[in-house]
Amino acid sequence: MKDLLANARWMDGAVWTVLMIALWCAYEFGYRGVAADALTILQIVVVWALAGAGFAILSGWFAQRAKQKKD
């Protein structure tokens, strides 16, 4: 687990998180017309932040595997 966290590509996860929060907020508030209250925004941020962390860890894991196969 320590290797997974050390090799995670956190910038990939951060970009993914910011992009998905912006897109999901636009969808929820703009398209669906949901009220923009604090609980809804908090829920969106928490869900996509966790998904971004998972994306960063998986991205690093796949990069590490590709490097090992290349060597």
C-alpha positions as CSV (number, residue, x, y, z in Angstrom):
1,M,0.0,0.0,0.0
2,K,2.9,2.3,0.8
3,D,4.2,1.8,-2.8
4,L,0.8,2.5,-4.3
5,L,0.6,5.8,-2.4
6,A,4.3,6.7,-3.3
7,N,3.8,6.0,-7.0
8,A,0.4,7.6,-7.3
9,R,0.1,10.4,-9.9
10,W,-1.6,13.0,-7.7
11,M,-1.6,15.7,-10.4
12,D,-3.7,13.3,-12.6
13,G,-6.1,12.8,-9.8
14,A,-6.3,16.5,-9.0
15,V,-7.1,17.4,-12.6
16,W,-9.7,14.7,-12.8
17,T,-11.3,15.9,-9.5
18,V,-11.5,19.5,-10.6
19,L,-12.8,18.6,-14.0
20,M,-15.5,16.3,-12.7
21,I,-16.6,18.6,-9.9
22,A,-17.0,21.4,-12.5
23,L,-18.9,19.2,-14.9
24,W,-21.1,17.6,-12.3
25,C,-22.0,20.9,-10.8
26,A,-22.9,22.3,-14.2
27,Y,-25.1,19.2,-14.8
28,E,-26.8,19.3,-11.4
29,F,-27.3,23.0,-11.1
30,G,-27.6,24.1,-14.8
31,Y,-29.3,21.2,-16.6
32,R,-31.3,19.6,-13.8
33,G,-32.1,22.8,-11.9
34,V,-31.2,21.4,-8.5
35,A,-30.9,24.0,-5.7
36,A,-27.2,24.9,-5.0
37,D,-27.1,24.3,-1.3
38,A,-24.1,23.5,0.9
39,L,-25.0,19.8,1.4
40,T,-25.3,19.2,-2.4
41,I,-22.0,20.9,-3.1
42,L,-20.3,19.0,-0.2
43,Q,-21.6,15.7,-1.5
44,I,-20.4,16.4,-5.0
45,V,-16.9,17.5,-3.8
46,V,-16.5,14.5,-1.4
47,V,-17.6,11.9,-4.0
48,W,-15.4,13.2,-6.8
49,A,-12.4,13.8,-4.5
50,L,-12.5,10.2,-3.5
51,A,-12.9,9.2,-7.1
52,G,-9.9,11.4,-8.0
53,A,-7.8,9.8,-5.3
54,G,-8.7,6.4,-6.7
55,F,-7.9,7.6,-10.2
56,A,-4.4,8.9,-9.0
57,I,-3.6,5.6,-7.4
58,L,-4.7,3.5,-10.4
59,S,-2.9,5.8,-12.8
60,G,0.3,5.4,-10.8
61,W,-0.1,1.6,-10.6
62,F,-0.7,1.3,-14.3
63,A,2.4,3.4,-15.0
64,Q,4.5,1.3,-12.7
65,R,3.3,-1.9,-14.3
66,A,4.0,-0.5,-17.8
67,K,7.5,0.5,-16.6
68,Q,8.2,-3.0,-15.2
69,K,7.0,-4.7,-18.4
70,K,9.2,-2.4,-20.5
71,D,12.3,-3.2,-18.5
